[in-house]
Amino acid sequence: MDKGIVIKDEWPGYSLDLFTYPEHYSGDIECVYIPHGVIMDRVERLASYIKEDFGDNDNIVVLCVLKGGYKFCSDLVEFIKILGRNSNKYLETRVEFIRLKSYLNDQSTEDLHIIGSRDLSFLRGKVQYVFSQTFALVSMRTFSCTLNLTSHPF
């Protein structure tokens, strides 16, 4: 089963005439590649995949990587809660927030530092989804391996 949407490199995007957008963006954008509604539909679908994968579990921990991932995480958790309310199986959802740092001054390093978190050893060995919008996948893999997590790509 295909779980994604492919947007080809040559896709010209949607005309700006189809959307409303803030006036201060006028002249800075040429088209819309992915409309907000499509993004929200995919986040909702992702929430349903997660709910299905957790099956009989009655709680999950969502690890939100700040700052870039906050809005995505918030939307995802809200959809998980909505899906739970609309079914006979509610997932208790707990959110933990962390920041990741791999730069020293203006240079990228091999080290990944977790900032602002408690001891995350409670995650060790559990199946988790790992999403990153702002960090290299290599860094997220290092993070996942450190905690012995199983990462599911979407």
JOVEN-V803177 format. One record per residue. N is the residue number from 1. RES is the residue in one small letter. SS is DSSP state (H for helix, E for strand, C for the rest). PHI is phi in radians with two decimals (none if undefined). OMEGA is omega in radians with two decimals (NA if undefined). Layout:
BEGIN
n,res,ss,phi,omega
N,RES,SS,PHI,OMEGA
N,RES,SS,PHI,OMEGA
END
This chain:
BEGIN
n,res,ss,phi,omega
1,m,C,none,3.12
2,d,C,-1.37,-3.09
3,k,C,-1.92,-3.09
4,g,C,-2.49,3.06
5,i,C,-2.04,-3.14
6,v,C,-1.82,3.06
7,i,C,-1.93,-3.08
8,k,C,-1.18,-3.14
9,d,C,-1.01,-3.10
10,e,C,-1.50,3.12
11,w,C,-1.03,-3.08
12,p,C,-1.39,-3.11
13,g,C,1.46,3.13
14,y,E,-1.61,3.11
15,s,C,-1.12,3.09
16,l,H,-1.10,3.12
17,d,H,-1.12,-3.12
18,l,H,-1.51,-3.00
19,f,C,-2.32,2.92
20,t,C,-1.80,-3.14
21,y,C,-2.71,-3.10
22,p,C,-1.02,-3.11
23,e,H,-0.97,-3.08
24,h,H,-1.19,3.04
25,y,H,-1.51,-3.12
26,s,C,-0.99,-3.13
27,g,C,1.57,-3.13
28,d,C,-1.72,3.13
29,i,C,-2.11,-3.10
30,e,C,-1.80,-3.08
31,c,C,-2.82,3.07
32,v,E,-1.99,-3.14
33,y,C,-1.43,-3.13
34,i,C,-2.33,3.13
35,p,C,-1.13,-3.11
36,h,H,-0.94,-3.14
37,g,H,-1.06,3.11
38,v,H,-1.16,3.12
39,i,H,-1.07,-3.13
40,m,H,-1.13,3.07
41,d,H,-1.09,3.14
42,r,H,-1.22,3.09
43,v,H,-1.14,3.10
44,e,H,-1.10,3.12
45,r,H,-1.14,3.09
46,l,H,-1.05,3.08
47,a,H,-1.06,3.13
48,s,H,-1.21,3.05
49,y,H,-1.06,-3.13
50,i,H,-1.09,-3.14
51,k,H,-1.04,3.09
52,e,H,-1.09,-3.09
53,d,H,-1.13,-3.12
54,f,H,-1.43,2.99
55,g,C,0.76,-3.04
56,d,C,-1.44,3.07
57,n,C,-1.10,3.13
58,d,C,-1.95,3.05
59,n,E,-2.67,3.09
60,i,E,-2.40,3.04
61,v,E,-2.03,3.09
62,v,E,-1.82,3.13
63,l,E,-1.79,-3.08
64,c,E,-1.66,3.11
65,v,E,-1.59,3.12
66,l,E,-1.41,0.02
67,k,C,-1.70,-3.04
68,g,C,-1.08,-3.06
69,g,C,-1.64,-3.03
70,y,H,-1.06,-3.07
71,k,H,-1.11,3.10
72,f,H,-1.05,-3.14
73,c,H,-1.06,3.14
74,s,H,-1.04,3.12
75,d,H,-1.12,-3.13
76,l,H,-1.09,-3.14
77,v,H,-1.10,3.12
78,e,H,-1.07,3.11
79,f,H,-1.15,3.09
80,i,H,-1.06,3.13
81,k,H,-1.13,3.13
82,i,H,-1.08,3.13
83,l,H,-1.08,3.11
84,g,H,-1.17,3.13
85,r,H,-1.15,-3.10
86,n,C,-1.60,3.13
87,s,C,-2.32,3.12
88,n,C,-1.58,-3.10
89,k,C,-2.28,-3.13
90,y,C,-1.68,3.08
91,l,C,-1.66,3.02
92,e,E,-1.20,-3.03
93,t,E,-2.06,3.08
94,r,E,-2.01,-3.12
95,v,E,-1.98,3.02
96,e,E,-1.98,-3.11
97,f,E,-1.96,3.05
98,i,E,-2.41,2.95
99,r,E,-2.11,3.11
100,l,E,-2.01,-3.12
101,k,E,-2.34,3.09
102,s,E,-2.21,-3.13
103,y,E,-1.89,2.97
104,l,E,-2.12,-2.97
105,n,C,1.04,3.14
106,d,C,-1.97,-3.11
107,q,E,-1.96,3.06
108,s,E,-1.29,3.12
109,t,E,-2.10,3.09
110,e,E,-1.37,-3.07
111,d,E,-1.48,3.08
112,l,E,-1.99,-3.12
113,h,E,-1.88,3.09
114,i,E,-1.67,-3.05
115,i,E,-2.02,2.99
116,g,C,1.34,-3.14
117,s,C,-2.18,2.98
118,r,C,-1.41,3.05
119,d,C,-1.15,-3.11
120,l,C,-1.70,-3.10
121,s,H,-1.11,3.10
122,f,H,-1.10,3.11
123,l,H,-1.48,-3.03
124,r,C,-0.95,3.07
125,g,C,1.40,-3.14
126,k,C,-1.62,3.08
127,v,E,-1.36,-3.12
128,q,C,-2.41,2.97
129,y,C,-1.63,3.13
130,v,C,-2.08,3.13
131,f,C,-2.08,3.06
132,s,C,-2.53,3.06
133,q,C,-1.77,-2.98
134,t,C,-2.05,-3.11
135,f,C,-2.02,3.10
136,a,C,-1.04,-3.13
137,l,H,-1.04,3.11
138,v,H,-1.03,3.12
139,s,H,-1.11,3.13
140,m,H,-1.17,3.09
141,r,H,-1.15,3.10
142,t,H,-1.05,3.12
143,f,H,-1.05,-3.13
144,s,H,-1.09,-3.13
145,c,H,-1.18,3.12
146,t,H,-1.02,-3.14
147,l,C,-1.69,3.12
148,n,C,1.02,-3.14
149,l,C,-1.70,3.01
150,t,E,-1.75,-3.09
151,s,C,-1.73,3.10
152,h,C,-1.90,3.13
153,p,C,-1.36,3.03
154,f,C,-2.39,NA
END
